[in-house]
Amino acid sequence: MRNIESTRELLADWTKKIPESEIRRLLKNKTKYYLAGGLPGNLPTKVFPKILEELSEYYEEDEKRVINEFQYGMTAGAKGLREVLAERLHTKDKISCISGKQDWEKMLITTGSQQATYLVLDILVNPGDIVITPSPAYLGFVTAVVKIGGTVVTAPTDELGLIPEFVEDTIVKAEKELGKKVKLLYVVSDSDNPKGTTLPYERRKALYDLAEKYNIFILEDEAYKEMQFTERIPPIKSLDKDNEWVIYVSSTSKEAAPLRIGYSLLPEHLHLEAEKSKGYIDLCTPTLTQRVAEIYYAKYIDSYLPEIVQKYKTQKDVAFKALQETFPEGDYTNPTGGFFIWWQAPGEKAYSFDIGKFNQDVLLPNDVLVVPGAAFYPPVGHSYDLETRTIIPLKIIKGGMRIGFSFLKPELLDEGVRKLGELLTKHV
């Protein structure tokens, strides 16, 4: 029998640098008050059987349709779905570099938006290249940067998200001090993960101007765009009239989780390379889920979304009220959409109080679970430090936490957040 240690020596180097995902690890715990993963708790469950029934009748009419459609598909995605999504981006998101369904070939379908972000890193980032992210940022992105071999530099955020003036200083000083090119700026414009912040239009415009000024691509992750409680702000991509600087990525996963489909609009030369990379990963996204998504987005989503979004708003309001009434002093966000509220201990405690240990030692025994702030940083990297205005070794907010309100029903959510607040008050 092979010795396990000798087998480990054969593994790729990245496996030794990157630990198991904190959220994946936490998902293994079953708690009454589950405030950790961003699991969709409100889905159009009745519509999917209806769509499958429609498809069944459609295929029964002509058996050749099944043979023709349930095949390997185009790597870039099925034409019908790409037409529907291209039309939505033009009409709903006000993106002018795509003129509607006739521009369907500009769309790239992936197996979840996670695959799309990985493809972007795969085609853009060489070892050592710099990728700027918010502090904190979506862990599925920052860790992927490290796996590819890039260098993450985190830029400061506030209750409105990334701060453009500090992003610019981060670009200039990171390139100077680290001796590499900044290739990419990662932005979640609407209700970002983990803080729940939404960038005002003025900041979106400022970030786009920085991309043009410094020849940097923006990866705009719009996973939560449909989950907005107020009027939506046009995405950064809407400013990219010539389709040059913004890589736009979104997903069905928040409004139609079972489908696990991502869709992207990239500058043309990047689209070709991303499609090539995707071919090596999965050949094509499953054709049946694409067909279901096509029908859902063409016929049903806009009638189901308002009720779904209202339920999430109710849950957010419940969680936020409980937080205000029970939490100790600290900094927190009040999201206008999405799935998450962010809280962190005040001042230096944001860096010294260990929510990870608190989660394990105090919350779990009390049937409560959150995601610690440290999970939203790469294993290695650098940070822009606000005090010294310099690039320093990675600075992690250990005393922060992401509170997910999307999964639990309001009554249980209220109980759970209040229990969390009481435990925090006792121990902080």
DOLUMVEX-549509 format. One line per 3 residues: for each residue z negated, y, x negated of C-alpha. Coordinates in steps of 0.02 Angstrom, whole numbers, plus 50000, padded with zeros to 5 digits. Layout:
N
Z:Y:X  ...;
END
This chain:
428
50000:50000:50000  50049:50171:49931  49907:50280:49869;
49890:50433:49982  49859:50552:49837  50017:50495:49748;
50114:50523:49910  50046:50700:49924  50116:50738:49753;
50290:50707:49824  50273:50841:49959  50364:51007:49949;
50266:51149:49870  50251:51249:50031  50147:51112:50113;
50010:51145:49985  50011:51333:50014  50010:51335:50203;
49866:51261:50305  49877:51194:50482  49907:51329:50612;
49741:51397:50674  49804:51403:50854  49872:51225:50844;
49702:51169:50780  49610:51264:50917  49722:51191:51052;
49641:51022:51016  49477:51089:51087  49452:51079:51274;
49335:51216:51335  49291:51282:51507  49323:51461:51453;
49485:51445:51358  49529:51619:51293  49627:51559:51141;
49811:51510:51155  49933:51618:51253  49973:51485:51381;
50071:51546:51533  49959:51523:51685  50081:51589:51815;
50251:51507:51825  50386:51490:51960  50344:51305:51980;
50435:51286:52146  50601:51350:52083  50635:51221:51948;
50639:51068:52064  50752:51172:52177  50872:51206:52034;
50873:51023:51983  50914:50976:52163  51058:51100:52162;
51122:51025:52000  51106:50849:52067  51217:50892:52215;
51340:50983:52101  51357:50833:51986  51370:50709:52128;
51527:50798:52189  51617:50755:52028  51550:50627:51904;
51658:50701:51765  51550:50856:51769  51402:50755:51705;
51504:50681:51563  51577:50851:51517  51416:50950:51524;
51285:50826:51461  51361:50820:51289  51332:50897:51122;
51361:51081:51155  51415:51231:51054  51290:51270:50917;
51280:51452:50975  51244:51399:51155  51329:51365:51321;
51451:51496:51382  51376:51511:51557  51201:51550:51496;
51264:51670:51363  51364:51764:51496  51213:51783:51609;
51099:51842:51469  51229:51960:51396  51242:52042:51567;
51053:52059:51580  51038:52139:51408  51169:52267:51456;
51106:52308:51630  50917:52277:51621  50880:52321:51439;
51008:52462:51423  51080:52388:51263  51250:52472:51242;
51318:52373:51094  51348:52231:51216  51456:52274:51367;
51405:52132:51483  51458:51953:51512  51629:51981:51430;
51532:51998:51266  51450:51827:51288  51503:51770:51115;
51384:51897:51038  51235:51799:51107  51150:51660:51009;
51048:51529:51102  50907:51442:51009  50772:51315:51046;
50638:51444:51078  50631:51616:50996  50528:51538:50857;
50686:51452:50796  50780:51617:50804  50652:51707:50695;
50656:51564:50571  50847:51571:50562  50837:51758:50525;
50717:51727:50381  50824:51583:50320  50981:51690:50305;
50900:51851:50240  50750:51816:50132  50757:51760:49951;
50600:51716:49852  50498:51873:49825  50592:51982:49950;
50474:52094:50049  50447:52081:50236  50340:52214:50319;
50235:52164:50470  50100:52245:50576  49919:52213:50531;
49879:52095:50617  50042:52007:50668  50106:51851:50756;
50053:51705:50647  50210:51604:50684  50309:51739:50595;
50199:51788:50447  50171:51607:50396  50357:51569:50410;
50392:51713:50288  50278:51631:50159  50357:51461:50189;
50530:51535:50154  50463:51616:49995  50455:51797:50050;
50314:51920:50019  50222:51990:50170  50157:52167:50161;
50054:52219:50312  50063:52398:50377  49926:52487:50477;
49922:52487:50666  49822:52578:50799  49805:52562:50988;
49991:52602:51005  50053:52480:50872  50140:52517:50707;
50121:52694:50640  50292:52752:50575  50230:52872:50440;
50129:52732:50360  50272:52608:50381  50380:52727:50278;
50247:52743:50144  50230:52554:50143  50417:52533:50115;
50423:52657:49970  50267:52596:49881  50295:52410:49910;
50467:52418:49830  50401:52521:49684  50244:52418:49650;
50311:52244:49687  50484:52271:49612  50579:52191:49755;
50685:52249:49902  50610:52268:50076  50730:52163:50181;
50649:52161:50352  50526:52249:50466  50451:52140:50602;
50408:52226:50767  50349:52163:50936  50389:52317:51040;
50309:52267:51205  50131:52198:51220  50129:52127:51046;
50043:51968:50991  49898:51978:50949  49844:52156:50992;
49936:52183:51156  50000:52355:51101  50162:52432:51165;
50258:52554:51055  50297:52723:51134  50480:52773:51135;
50452:52904:50999  50387:52772:50879  50532:52656:50920;
50653:52796:50876  50558:52835:50715  50561:52652:50660;
50747:52640:50695  50776:52796:50590  50680:52715:50447;
50790:52561:50457  50946:52669:50438  50869:52776:50301;
50810:52632:50191  50943:52499:50235  50816:52381:50312;
50842:52263:50458  50720:52270:50603  50678:52105:50686;
50629:52157:50862  50536:52016:50949  50539:52047:51136;
50449:51890:51194  50338:51987:51316  50465:52112:51383;
50468:52037:51559  50278:52036:51569  50256:52224:51585;
50137:52302:51713  50217:52475:51700  50396:52538:51686;
50480:52461:51535  50526:52567:51384  50703:52538:51315;
50697:52421:51164  50733:52478:50987  50897:52382:51003;
50955:52508:51133  50963:52637:50991  51073:52523:50885;
51238:52581:50961  51347:52500:50828  51248:52337:50816;
51204:52364:50633  51017:52365:50599  50917:52281:50739;
50904:52094:50762  50851:52071:50943  50759:51911:50989;
50685:51859:51156  50630:51703:51247  50616:51616:51414;
50445:51550:51365  50335:51677:51453  50428:51682:51620;
50498:51504:51616  50397:51408:51487  50465:51231:51516;
50640:51283:51463  50594:51331:51284  50751:51434:51257;
50769:51584:51143  50912:51708:51144  50965:51835:51014;
51085:51977:50984  51119:52003:50799  51238:52110:50696;
51401:52012:50691  51394:51955:50509  51214:51896:50532;
51260:51805:50693  51388:51699:50600  51262:51652:50465;
51123:51615:50589  51238:51503:50689  51282:51411:50528;
51097:51389:50486  51056:51329:50661  51187:51193:50645;
51087:51116:50504  50925:51119:50604  50968:51049:50776;
51159:51049:50798  51136:51125:50971  51003:51171:51099;
50988:51041:51241  51125:51071:51369  51024:51027:51525;
50890:51158:51493  51025:51287:51460  51105:51246:51628;
50938:51264:51718  50906:51429:51629  51078:51493:51677;
51043:51465:51861  50865:51533:51850  50918:51695:51766;
51073:51717:51875  50992:51684:52045  50802:51678:52045;
50707:51769:51907  50707:51943:51983  50637:51883:52149;
50497:51782:52067  50446:51898:51926  50356:52037:52023;
50228:51916:52096  50203:51830:51928  50179:51995:51836;
50057:52057:51967  49950:51902:51942  49943:51934:51755;
49896:52115:51786  49752:52058:51897  49693:51940:51761;
49705:52077:51629  49606:52198:51738  49470:52067:51765;
49457:52027:51580  49459:52210:51527  49322:52259:51651;
49213:52115:51591  49242:52167:51411  49195:52348:51444;
49035:52298:51533  48970:52165:51413  49041:52186:51236;
48950:52273:51094  49019:52426:51007  49193:52395:50935;
49378:52439:50945  49485:52360:51079  49652:52377:51167;
49695:52398:51350  49868:52316:51364  50001:52374:51485;
50076:52199:51489  50081:52032:51400  49945:51902:51380;
49816:51971:51257  49674:52095:51227  49616:52129:51050;
49436:52168:51002  49364:52199:50829  49194:52244:50761;
49173:52427:50710  49193:52499:50535  49166:52384:50387;
49109:52244:50502  49292:52222:50546  49313:52149:50371;
49144:52067:50346  49096:51987:50512  49177:51815:50518;
49241:51777:50693  49307:51609:50631  49131:51551:50590;
49064:51631:50750  49197:51538:50850  49146:51372:50774;
48957:51393:50768  48922:51493:50926  49068:51500:51047;
49124:51318:51048  48948:51252:51086  48946:51374:51232;
49114:51313:51300  49207:51473:51247  49356:51485:51131;
49454:51633:51058  49576:51651:50912  49495:51734:50759;
49583:51887:50688  49605:51806:50518  49731:51685:50596;
49856:51828:50612  49880:51852:50426  49985:51754:50301;
49902:51634:50177  49951:51756:50038  50022:51931:50034;
49984:52117:50016  49926:52260:50126  49949:52447:50134;
49775:52520:50118  49743:52675:50224  49600:52738:50116;
49689:52733:49948  49868:52745:50015  49916:52605:49896;
49977:52425:49904  49830:52308:49878  49802:52119:49889;
49801:52057:50069  49664:52140:50172  49613:52035:50322;
49523:52088:50481  49403:51941:50493  49296:52028:50623;
49434:52037:50753  49484:51919:50892  49626:51890:51013;
49568:51863:51191  49698:51776:51298  49690:51817:51484;
49850:51729:51539  49786:51553:51574  49621:51558:51670;
49606:51607:51852  49515:51773:51882  49344:51700:51929;
49334:51588:51776  49407:51725:51666  49272:51846:51720;
49135:51719:51682  49211:51675:51514  49237:51853:51450;
49061:51903:51506  48987:51753:51417  49088:51799:51262;
49024:51978:51272  48843:51923:51289  48857:51804:51140;
48941:51940:51035  48807:52067:51079  48672:51944:51029;
48750:51898:50860  48842:52055:50801;
END
